Amino acid sequence: MQPYERRSRGGQAVLPANPPLSGLPETTNGTLLGGQIAYHQFRQGYRTGLEPVLMAALVPARPGERVLEAGCGAGAGLLCLTARIHGLTATGVELDPETAALVRANLILNERTGVEIVHGDISDAPAMFRNRAPGFEHRFDHVFANPPWHRVDTTPSPESKRDRARRAGKDTCQKWIATLASLLRQKGSLTLALPTSRLAEALAVCERVRIGSTEIVPLWAHREEEARIILVRGRLGGNAGSRILPGLVLHQPNGSFTPEAEAILRAGHPLFPNAFRKACPAPVPPPLT
């Protein structure tokens, strides 16, 4: 596939718009979801992995709902989610001004409407949204994020954008989850992509900010390997305990994607779409003896 040759679900080539890229660092041109999405990203610095695509597949949104992605990067997650579910009102928050400009260009390139990009720190988002015009709805049905998680005592990346996107402070995970929970409507969903080393911390914070009914999705690079990345999905005000869903094996022994991974990464299928909608009553305590 040639650069910018975006294709519809039927396989027809779609002529893209011309995004404003002048003044930005050099970019590379690629596609997402088997060519359904044309995608720019910076040649140097943070490069998009599989996490935002898989995370977007787990967001249980429906047409007409409001969604927010924190730290949206070049927009892979927002683009994949809005390709799968039409009619969303979406917002992305991005700290780096050049990356915020790039995601806006990617939205133009793919003719996305109803998506707003806010340049700023996610920790300031509640105040930013509350200070908008009277009547502006600052709560969302779904929020999702792949927070920075590299420890402060690790070797910094020579690329400032990459380092800023990945490096976490002592309480970064706690602040992100608490902030995102504050932006949710009651019973709205929070979806996160995290390293397994952060799972215990994330679940503890979720419980503290009333994110319950959490579902944990392990991502295995290959069968019989430990999962290093997980997805976590929970509900504000959810009363059920945590549960582990079957998870997803990404690669076959020859290095190609498994059919299950292909369905999500190439065809844009959702990941466990029905699990979140099922009623999960809180466990009944045993009678006192």
N, C-alpha and C positions, 0 to 999 in steps of 0.2 A: 504494500500500500504506500502510495506517495505521500509526502507531508501535506497536511491539510485536507486529505481526501477522506472526509467524514462520510459515513454510510448510514442509511436508514436501516430499520429492522428488516426491511425487505432486501437489503443489499445494494440499493441504488446509491450512486454517488450524490452527495449533497454539496452544492457550492457554498462555501463559508462566507461570512462577512469579513471585512478587513478590520481587524482590531487595531487600536492605537498603541503601538509598541515603541514609538520613538522616545528616546531618552531613558529607556530601561536597559539594564545589562543584557548581554547576549542570551538568547533563549534557544532551546531545541524544540522541535515540532514532533508530536506523536499523537496517539489516539488512546482512548479508553473504551471499555465495553465493546471490544471487537470492532472498533471503528465507528461506533455510534457517536462518539464524542471526540472532537479535535482538541488537542491539549498542548499549550505552551508551558514549559517550565524553564527556570534559569539553568544555563549550562553549568555554572559553578554554584556551590552552596547546597542547600537542602534539596534533595531529589525525592519525588513522590514514590512511596512504596505501595504495598498491597493494602496496608491498614485502612486508609480512608475509603477505599472501594468496598472492603468487607464491612467496615463500620456502617457505611451508608446503607448497605444491604440489610443490616439488622435494625435500622430505625423503623418503628412500626407506624409510620405516618399514613395518612389518608388524604385524598384530594380535599382542598379547602382548608387544611390545617396550617398552622404557623410553626416553622422550624428554625432553629438557630444552630450554626456551627461555630464553636470557639476555636481560634487559631486555624482558620480555614486554609492557610497556605495559598497555593495557586488554584484551589477550587475543585480538586478532584472529588471530594466527598459531596459537595453541593451539586456538582454537575451530574454525578452518578445518581444521586437521590432524586433530583428533578427530572432526570431522564426516565426513571422508573415510575415516578408518581407525578402526574401532571396536576396543575391547579394548586400547587403549594405556594404559600407566601414565605419566602426564605430570607434569612439574614446571615451574613458571615461577618465575623469579627476577626481582624488581622492586625497585629502590632506593627509589622514592618511596612513602611509606606510604599516601597517599590513592589513588594509582593501583593499588597492591596490593589495597586494599579494593574498588576498582571492578572489577578483573578477577575477584575472587571473586564479586561481584554478577552479573557477566555469565555466569559459570559456573552460578550458581544459576538465572538467567533461562533458560538453555538446557538445564537439567537434566543437566549434565555431572557424571559421577562419575569417580573415578580420577585426578583432576587436583588437584595440590597447588600452592599459591602460597606462596613463601618471600619474605618481606620482607628484603632485604639487598643488599649489594654483591656482584656476581658474582666479584670478585677474592677474596672471603672464602668463596666457595661450597665449595671443596674441604675446607677446615677445618670448615665448618658441617656438611657431610654426614658427614665422618669421625667427628665427635664425637657422632653420633646413637647410638641404642640399638645394642648389640652385634648383629651380623648384618645391619644395614641396608646394602643394596647402594648404594654411592655412585657407581658408574659406570653410564654410560648407553649404549644402542645408537646413539642419534642425538642430536646437539645442534645447535641453530640459533640465529642471532642477527642482528640488524641493528644493529651497534655504533654508538655516537656517532662522527661523522666531521667535524663542522664544526671548523675550525681555531680555536685559542685567540685568534688575532689578528684574527678577524672581529668585526663588530658584534654584541654580545649581544642576544638576544631580550628584549623587556620582560616576557615571560611566563616565570617561573622554571622551570615544569615543562617547557616547550618547550626552553628553553636547556639544562637539565640532560640532557634526553633526546638532544640532538643534538650537544653540544659535546664535542670530543675533546681530551685532553691530548697532550703530545708523543709518548707511547708507549702511548696507549689501545688502538690496534688490536693492537699486539704483545701487550699484557697480556691482552686479551680472547681472542685466538686461543690463546695459550699455556695460559690457564686452562681454556678449553673443551676443548682437546686432553687435558688432564690428567683430565678427567671422563669420557673415552670408554673404552669397552672396546676391545680390540684388534679392528681391522677395522671399528669403528664409523664413522659418517659425521658430518662437520661441514658445515653449510650456512650460508652468509653472504650477506647483501645489502649491497652496497658501492657507493660511487661509483667510476667507472672510474679516477679519480685515485689511488685507494688500492690498485689491483690489484697493482702490482709489490711494494709493501710487504707485502700480505697473502700473496702467493705465497712470498715470501722467508721470512716467519715460518712458514708452513705447512711448508715444507721443513725448517726448523730443528727443529720439534716433531714431525716424522715424519708429517705429513699429506701423503699422496701420492695418485697417481691422480686429480689434481684435474680437474674439469670446469668450464668457464667458459661461462656462459649470458648473452650480451648481451641487454639489454632496450632496444628502440628505441621511442621515443614514436611516430614515423612512419617510413615507408620513406624511405630515402636520407638519413636523419639520423644523426648520430653517437650511439652509445649512451652515455648518461651514468650509467646504473645497470647493474650486473651482478650476477648470482648466481654464487657459487662453491660447488662441492660437492667434498669430498675424503674420503679414507678413512685412518684411523689405521693406519699400517703399509703403506699402498698402495705398490706398487713401480713402477707405470707412470708415465710422464710426464704433463704437462698436455695437455689437448685442449680445443678450442673447439667447443661444440655449436651447432646451427643458430640458436639464439636465438629471440626472440619479438618480433614487431611488435605494439604495443598498440592503435594507433588507425588508423582509415581516414581518407582525406582529409576526410570530412565531420565528423570528430571522434568518431564512434561507435567502439566497440571492434571489432577484427577478430574473425572467427569463432573463430580460435585463442585469442585472449584471452578471449572470451566463454565458451568451454568451461571455462576455469580459474576465471575470476572469478565467473561466474554458476552454472555447473553443478558446479563443484568437482572437475573432472578433474585428475589428476596431471600434472606437467610432466616429460617425459623419464623415465618410470618404469622403462624397461628398460635405459637406458644404464648405470646404476650397477651393475646386477646382472651385466652381461656381464663375462667375464674379460678383463682388459687386461694381457697379459704384458709384462714389461719388455722394452725393445728389446735385441736381441742385438748386442753390440759387433762391429765388423768384425774379421776376423782380422789379427793383426800381420804385417807384411810385412818 
